[in-house]
Amino acid sequence: MAVTTPKPDVDRPMCPERVVLEHVTSRWGVLVLAALLERSYRFGELRREVGGVSEKMLTQTLRTLERDGFVARDAKPVIPPRVDYALTALGREAAEQVWGLARWTERRLDEVLTARETYDRARS
């Protein structure tokens, strides 16, 4: 008897799609994917490009994105060691999607700030 896989549905509790969505839309996930849209980076370069991310968080984020198939890690057998990070085809597609959302927040920030002020005034 064949095992049926449930239809993808992010509204379903505990669905694997939610985990992937969390990875690509996390604070650091978005910024790492966006940076890698430009070009590949070495770890230190990427950390400077993203700005504000700790070494530990960047390592964790890159491992998660690599595991999900969004980032490729290319370790070169040279001295000193050289490791480059780049987007895979799947990663490029995800990065373009989340970067569109990030750009939208930049365009709409004034409206969000106005809404916050209105909300806060109504509650004070």
DRENTOR-9034 format. One record per residue (C-alpha): residue number from 1; residue in three letters; x, y, z negated. Coordinates in pm, whole numbers, plus 50000, padded with zeros to 5 digits. Each point is the difference from the previous one (the first is absolute). Layout:
[rec NUM "ala" [X Y Z]]
...
//
This chain:
[rec 1 "met" [50000 50000 50000]]
[rec 2 "ala" [50139 50342 50099]]
[rec 3 "val" [50052 50265 49734]]
[rec 4 "thr" [49819 50323 50080]]
[rec 5 "thr" [50177 50324 49923]]
[rec 6 "pro" [49763 50277 49891]]
[rec 7 "lys" [49955 50288 50242]]
[rec 8 "pro" [50227 50295 49908]]
[rec 9 "asp" [49807 50241 49779]]
[rec 10 "val" [50169 50262 49780]]
[rec 11 "asp" [49675 50042 49809]]
[rec 12 "arg" [50033 49646 49865]]
[rec 13 "pro" [50164 49985 49656]]
[rec 14 "met" [50336 49824 49991]]
[rec 15 "cys" [50035 49995 50379]]
[rec 16 "pro" [50357 49993 50135]]
[rec 17 "glu" [49925 50301 50222]]
[rec 18 "arg" [49976 50220 49690]]
[rec 19 "val" [50352 49904 49899]]
[rec 20 "val" [50137 50091 50344]]
[rec 21 "leu" [49802 50325 49994]]
[rec 22 "glu" [50151 50081 49662]]
[rec 23 "his" [50352 49939 50134]]
[rec 24 "val" [49968 50230 50300]]
[rec 25 "thr" [49803 50273 49821]]
[rec 26 "ser" [50202 50014 49678]]
[rec 27 "arg" [50182 50324 49932]]
[rec 28 "trp" [50339 49863 50100]]
[rec 29 "gly" [49866 49764 50266]]
[rec 30 "val" [49855 50290 50200]]
[rec 31 "leu" [50315 50209 49968]]
[rec 32 "val" [50237 49714 50091]]
[rec 33 "leu" [49791 49901 50301]]
[rec 34 "ala" [49980 50364 50112]]
[rec 35 "ala" [50376 50050 49970]]
[rec 36 "leu" [50071 49682 50196]]
[rec 37 "leu" [49775 50124 50282]]
[rec 38 "glu" [50281 50242 50088]]
[rec 39 "arg" [50286 49748 50007]]
[rec 40 "ser" [50172 49725 49804]]
[rec 41 "tyr" [50173 50095 49677]]
[rec 42 "arg" [50258 49867 49762]]
[rec 43 "phe" [49879 49968 49641]]
[rec 44 "gly" [50165 50319 49869]]
[rec 45 "glu" [49889 50202 50301]]
[rec 46 "leu" [49644 49876 49958]]
[rec 47 "arg" [50001 50086 49631]]
[rec 48 "arg" [50109 50357 50080]]
[rec 49 "glu" [49747 50027 50283]]
[rec 50 "val" [49709 49884 49785]]
[rec 51 "gly" [50105 50216 49705]]
[rec 52 "gly" [49905 49935 49639]]
[rec 53 "val" [49995 49622 50024]]
[rec 54 "ser" [50215 49805 49756]]
[rec 55 "glu" [50240 49737 50127]]
[rec 56 "lys" [49791 49732 49828]]
[rec 57 "met" [49671 50116 50156]]
[rec 58 "leu" [50153 50033 50346]]
[rec 59 "thr" [50146 49649 49973]]
[rec 60 "gln" [49663 49863 49888]]
[rec 61 "thr" [49812 50184 50274]]
[rec 62 "leu" [50239 49886 50273]]
[rec 63 "arg" [49983 49638 49883]]
[rec 64 "thr" [49620 50010 49996]]
[rec 65 "leu" [49981 50157 50345]]
[rec 66 "glu" [50257 49752 50133]]
[rec 67 "arg" [49806 49707 49854]]
[rec 68 "asp" [49681 50126 50164]]
[rec 69 "gly" [50178 50021 50337]]
[rec 70 "phe" [50003 50381 50027]]
[rec 71 "val" [50372 50061 49947]]
[rec 72 "ala" [50301 49817 50137]]
[rec 73 "arg" [50318 49989 49791]]
[rec 74 "asp" [50320 49971 50204]]
[rec 75 "ala" [50304 49915 49787]]
[rec 76 "lys" [50324 50030 50194]]
[rec 77 "pro" [50295 49782 49887]]
[rec 78 "val" [50249 50286 49972]]
[rec 79 "ile" [50200 50157 49719]]
[rec 80 "pro" [49856 50202 49840]]
[rec 81 "pro" [49665 49825 50048]]
[rec 82 "arg" [49755 50179 50227]]
[rec 83 "val" [49626 49942 49980]]
[rec 84 "asp" [49756 50177 50230]]
[rec 85 "tyr" [49623 50011 49965]]
[rec 86 "ala" [49767 50043 50298]]
[rec 87 "leu" [49635 49952 50081]]
[rec 88 "thr" [49880 49686 50173]]
[rec 89 "ala" [49730 50034 50267]]
[rec 90 "leu" [49740 49926 49732]]
[rec 91 "gly" [50165 50255 49770]]
[rec 92 "arg" [49996 50268 50270]]
[rec 93 "glu" [49628 49947 50049]]
[rec 94 "ala" [49934 50024 49623]]
[rec 95 "ala" [50230 50302 49967]]
[rec 96 "glu" [49816 50187 50275]]
[rec 97 "gln" [49670 49936 49823]]
[rec 98 "val" [50111 50115 49653]]
[rec 99 "trp" [50198 50291 50141]]
[rec 100 "gly" [49681 50122 50168]]
[rec 101 "leu" [49832 49998 49660]]
[rec 102 "ala" [50296 50181 49842]]
[rec 103 "arg" [49986 50271 50269]]
[rec 104 "trp" [49625 50032 49946]]
[rec 105 "thr" [50059 50069 49628]]
[rec 106 "glu" [50243 50276 50096]]
[rec 107 "arg" [49742 50160 50229]]
[rec 108 "arg" [49718 49974 49744]]
[rec 109 "leu" [50187 50087 49680]]
[rec 110 "asp" [49844 50346 49967]]
[rec 111 "glu" [49652 49850 50009]]
[rec 112 "val" [50094 49742 49737]]
[rec 113 "leu" [50146 50268 49772]]
[rec 114 "thr" [49685 50213 50039]]
[rec 115 "ala" [49782 49699 49917]]
[rec 116 "arg" [50208 49933 49689]]
[rec 117 "glu" [49967 50360 49883]]
[rec 118 "thr" [49624 49990 50055]]
[rec 119 "tyr" [49973 49672 49812]]
[rec 120 "asp" [50213 50122 49709]]
[rec 121 "arg" [49808 50331 49972]]
[rec 122 "ala" [49667 49817 49991]]
[rec 123 "arg" [50121 49782 49714]]
[rec 124 "ser" [50156 50267 49779]]
//
